């Protein structure tokens, strides 16, 4: 009995330690965004300031074009997530339910792209962007982002679909339905946990992407949020960390909202997709 209590106490101590380690950077981020820029360099440093101010947030929201970059990133992220969810779920449905020549080879090719570092493809991607006249176009980011997230999304959704009994499909076919009917009425509703789970990852991937957007976007009005935030580093020969951290806190809000809406699908979608594979 005493051993069980000691074990439970040890578990709680480890969990508390983990919470402290993971939450301290976030707490420091928020506290820095609420203090004057000059107080950041005071010694000894303080985790929480004595005086709170919202001046950093007022400056970010009303004195710079932060909102335009915010909306640009939101447009690109939402469009990418929706199109990727449709393409990946359709591809996963075909791979999970149909047998055709070259199926295994196709799936292997899709999986092989997951192990290629993205930065190694930046030159051929830029050449494609130039060829299709997608340079300096906000919508030009979307096809490349979709191509990045499709392999992982297809892999996870396919595993989930394989766990759905094929008897449901047969019932639709017996009633005169076709593959599109099965996809619309069976696959999409039942595979929604896995689609929602990968969509969270896809949203986060696109929302924080920086190198490719910096490479192809030159117009200041088309900048995405990471580019705008990076522009404050060394802007006046030194970094105004209060502004940077205020923008960072605001940029976290869509990610948090997205996770709160889809959190009930998150664990079930990832675990089922991984187990079925």
C-alpha positions as CSV (number, residue, x, y, z in Angstrom):
1,X,0.0,0.0,0.0
2,X,2.8,2.4,0.9
3,X,4.6,1.4,-2.3
4,X,1.6,2.4,-4.3
5,X,1.3,5.7,-2.6
6,X,5.0,6.4,-3.2
7,X,4.6,5.5,-6.8
8,X,1.6,7.8,-7.2
9,X,3.5,10.6,-5.5
10,X,6.4,10.1,-7.8
11,X,4.2,10.3,-10.8
12,X,2.6,13.5,-9.6
13,X,6.0,15.1,-9.0
14,X,7.2,14.2,-12.5
15,X,4.0,15.6,-14.0
16,X,4.3,18.8,-12.0
17,X,8.0,19.1,-13.1
18,X,6.9,18.6,-16.7
19,X,4.2,21.3,-16.4
20,X,6.7,23.8,-14.9
21,X,9.3,23.1,-17.6
22,X,6.8,23.4,-20.5
23,X,4.8,26.4,-19.2
24,X,7.7,28.6,-18.1
25,X,8.6,29.7,-21.6
26,X,5.0,30.5,-22.4
27,X,4.6,32.5,-19.1
28,X,7.8,34.4,-19.9
29,X,6.5,35.1,-23.4
30,X,3.3,36.6,-22.1
31,X,5.0,38.5,-19.3
32,X,7.5,40.1,-21.7
33,X,4.7,41.2,-24.0
34,X,3.1,43.0,-21.0
35,X,6.1,44.9,-19.9
36,X,7.8,48.1,-21.3
37,X,10.6,47.4,-23.8
38,X,13.3,48.9,-21.5
39,X,12.4,46.7,-18.5
40,X,13.4,43.6,-20.3
41,X,17.0,44.3,-19.7
42,X,16.7,45.0,-16.0
43,X,18.9,43.1,-13.6
44,X,18.1,40.8,-11.8
45,X,15.6,39.5,-14.4
46,X,12.0,38.9,-13.3
47,X,9.7,36.3,-14.6
48,X,6.7,38.6,-14.0
49,X,6.9,42.4,-14.3
50,X,6.0,44.8,-11.5
51,X,4.2,47.0,-13.9
52,X,1.9,45.7,-16.7
53,X,1.3,47.7,-19.9
54,X,-0.7,47.0,-23.0
55,X,1.4,49.5,-25.1
56,X,3.1,46.7,-27.0
57,X,-0.3,45.3,-28.1
58,X,-1.6,48.8,-29.0
59,X,1.4,49.4,-31.2
60,X,1.2,46.0,-32.9
61,X,-2.5,46.3,-33.6
62,X,-2.9,49.9,-34.5
63,X,0.5,51.4,-35.6
64,X,1.8,48.7,-37.9
65,X,0.3,46.6,-40.7
66,X,0.2,43.5,-38.5
67,X,-3.4,42.8,-39.2
68,X,-2.8,42.5,-43.0
69,X,-0.1,39.9,-42.4
70,X,-2.3,38.1,-39.9
71,X,-5.1,37.9,-42.5
72,X,-2.7,36.8,-45.2
73,X,-1.5,33.9,-43.1
74,X,-5.1,33.0,-42.1
75,X,-6.2,32.9,-45.7
76,X,-3.2,30.7,-46.8
77,X,-3.5,28.4,-43.8
78,X,-7.3,27.8,-44.0
79,X,-7.3,27.3,-47.8
80,X,-4.4,24.9,-47.6
81,X,-6.0,22.9,-44.7
82,X,-9.3,22.6,-46.6
83,X,-7.8,21.6,-49.9
84,X,-5.3,19.2,-48.3
85,X,-8.0,17.5,-46.3
86,X,-10.1,16.8,-49.4
87,X,-7.1,15.7,-51.5
88,X,-5.5,13.5,-48.8
89,X,-8.8,11.9,-47.8
90,X,-9.6,11.1,-51.4
91,X,-6.2,9.6,-52.0
92,X,-6.3,7.7,-48.8
93,X,-9.7,6.3,-49.7
94,X,-8.5,5.0,-53.0
95,X,-5.4,3.5,-51.5
96,X,-7.3,1.8,-48.7
97,X,-10.3,0.5,-50.6
98,X,-9.2,-0.2,-54.2
99,X,-6.7,-2.6,-55.7
100,X,-5.0,-1.3,-58.9
101,X,-1.7,-1.9,-60.7
102,X,1.1,0.1,-59.0
103,X,-0.8,0.7,-55.8
104,X,2.0,-0.3,-53.5
105,X,4.6,1.6,-55.6
106,X,2.4,4.7,-55.5
107,X,2.0,4.5,-51.8
108,X,5.8,3.9,-51.3
109,X,6.5,6.9,-53.5
110,X,4.2,9.1,-51.3
111,X,5.9,7.8,-48.1
112,X,9.4,8.4,-49.6
113,X,8.7,12.1,-49.9
114,X,8.2,12.3,-46.1
115,X,11.9,11.6,-45.5
116,X,13.2,14.3,-47.9
117,X,14.1,17.6,-46.0
118,X,12.1,20.4,-47.3
119,X,15.0,22.8,-47.6
120,X,16.7,20.6,-50.2
121,X,13.8,21.2,-52.6
122,X,13.7,24.9,-52.3
123,X,15.6,25.5,-55.6
124,X,13.4,23.2,-57.8
125,X,10.3,24.6,-56.1
126,X,11.4,28.2,-56.9
127,X,12.0,27.2,-60.5
128,X,8.4,25.7,-60.6
129,X,7.1,28.9,-59.0
130,X,8.8,31.0,-61.7
131,X,7.6,28.7,-64.5
132,X,4.0,28.9,-63.4
133,X,4.2,32.6,-62.5
134,X,3.5,32.1,-58.8
135,X,6.3,34.3,-57.5
136,X,5.2,37.2,-55.3
137,X,1.6,35.9,-55.3
138,X,0.0,35.0,-52.0
139,X,-2.1,32.2,-53.5
140,X,1.1,30.9,-55.0
141,X,2.1,29.5,-51.6
142,X,-0.9,27.2,-51.4
143,X,0.0,24.6,-54.0
144,X,3.5,24.1,-52.5
145,X,2.1,23.9,-48.9
146,X,-0.4,21.3,-50.0
147,X,2.3,19.2,-51.6
148,X,4.2,19.3,-48.3
149,X,1.4,18.1,-46.1
150,X,-0.2,15.6,-48.4
151,X,2.1,12.6,-47.7
152,X,1.7,12.7,-43.9
153,X,-2.0,13.4,-44.1
154,X,-2.6,10.5,-46.6
155,X,-0.6,8.1,-44.4
156,X,-2.6,8.9,-41.3
157,X,-6.0,9.0,-42.9
158,X,-5.4,5.8,-44.8
159,X,-4.7,3.9,-41.6
160,X,-7.9,5.2,-40.1
161,X,-10.0,4.3,-43.2
162,X,-8.6,0.7,-43.1
163,X,-10.1,0.4,-39.7
164,X,-13.6,1.2,-41.0
165,X,-15.5,-2.1,-41.9
166,X,-15.8,-2.6,-45.6
167,X,-19.4,-3.9,-45.0
168,X,-20.5,-0.3,-44.9
169,X,-19.2,0.2,-48.4
170,X,-21.0,-2.9,-49.6
171,X,-24.3,-1.7,-48.3
172,X,-24.0,1.5,-50.3
173,X,-23.1,-0.4,-53.5
174,X,-26.1,-2.7,-53.0
175,X,-28.4,0.3,-52.8
176,X,-27.1,1.5,-56.2
177,X,-24.5,3.9,-54.9
178,X,-21.0,4.4,-56.3
179,X,-17.5,5.1,-55.0
180,X,-18.3,8.9,-54.7
181,X,-21.4,8.1,-52.6
182,X,-19.3,5.8,-50.3
183,X,-16.7,8.6,-49.9
184,X,-19.3,11.2,-49.1
185,X,-21.7,9.3,-46.9
186,X,-19.3,6.8,-45.2
187,X,-15.7,7.7,-45.4
188,X,-15.9,11.4,-44.7
189,X,-18.1,11.2,-41.6
190,X,-16.4,8.2,-40.0
191,X,-12.8,9.3,-40.8
192,X,-13.4,12.8,-39.6
193,X,-11.3,12.3,-36.4
194,X,-8.2,11.5,-38.4
195,X,-8.9,14.3,-40.9
196,X,-9.3,16.8,-38.0
197,X,-6.1,15.5,-36.4
198,X,-3.9,16.0,-39.4
199,X,-5.6,19.3,-40.2
200,X,-4.3,20.6,-36.9
201,X,-0.8,19.6,-37.8
202,X,-1.3,21.1,-41.3
203,X,-2.6,24.4,-40.0
204,X,0.4,24.7,-37.6
205,X,2.9,23.8,-40.4
206,X,1.5,26.5,-42.7
207,X,0.9,29.1,-40.0
208,X,4.5,29.1,-38.8
209,X,6.3,28.5,-42.2
210,X,9.0,31.1,-42.9
211,X,11.7,30.2,-45.4
212,X,9.6,29.5,-48.5
213,X,7.3,32.5,-47.9
214,X,10.3,34.7,-47.5
215,X,11.8,33.3,-50.8
216,X,8.8,33.9,-53.1
217,X,7.1,36.9,-51.5
218,X,8.6,40.4,-52.1
219,X,5.6,42.7,-51.8
220,X,5.2,44.0,-48.3
221,X,1.4,43.8,-48.5
222,X,1.6,40.1,-49.2
223,X,3.8,39.2,-46.3
224,X,2.7,36.4,-44.0
225,X,2.9,36.6,-40.2
226,X,6.3,35.0,-39.6
227,X,8.0,37.4,-42.1
228,X,6.4,40.4,-40.3
229,X,7.5,39.2,-36.9
230,X,11.0,38.5,-38.1
231,X,11.2,42.1,-39.5
232,X,11.2,43.4,-35.9
233,X,14.5,41.7,-35.1
234,X,17.2,44.4,-35.3
235,X,14.9,46.9,-36.9
236,X,16.3,49.8,-35.0
237,X,19.8,48.4,-34.5
238,X,18.4,46.4,-31.5
239,X,15.3,44.2,-31.1
240,X,12.2,45.6,-29.4
241,X,11.3,42.4,-27.7
242,X,8.0,43.7,-26.3
243,X,6.6,44.1,-29.8
244,X,8.0,40.8,-31.0
245,X,6.5,38.9,-28.1
246,X,3.2,40.7,-28.4
247,X,2.9,39.7,-32.0
248,X,3.9,36.1,-31.0
249,X,1.2,35.9,-28.4
250,X,-1.5,37.1,-30.9
251,X,-0.2,34.7,-33.5
252,X,-0.8,31.8,-31.1
253,X,-4.5,32.5,-30.8
254,X,-5.6,30.8,-34.0
255,X,-3.6,27.8,-33.2
256,X,-5.1,27.5,-29.7
257,X,-8.6,28.1,-31.1
258,X,-8.0,25.4,-33.8
259,X,-6.9,22.9,-31.2
260,X,-9.7,23.6,-28.8
261,X,-12.3,23.0,-31.5
262,X,-10.8,19.8,-32.7
263,X,-9.1,18.4,-29.5
264,X,-11.7,15.6,-29.1
265,X,-10.6,14.2,-32.5
266,X,-6.9,14.8,-32.0
267,X,-5.9,11.8,-29.9
268,X,-8.3,9.3,-31.4
269,X,-7.4,10.3,-34.9
270,X,-3.6,10.0,-34.4
271,X,-3.7,6.8,-32.4
272,X,-6.1,5.0,-34.7
273,X,-4.2,5.9,-37.8
274,X,-0.9,4.8,-36.3
275,X,-2.2,1.6,-34.9
276,X,-3.9,0.5,-38.1
277,X,-0.6,0.9,-39.9
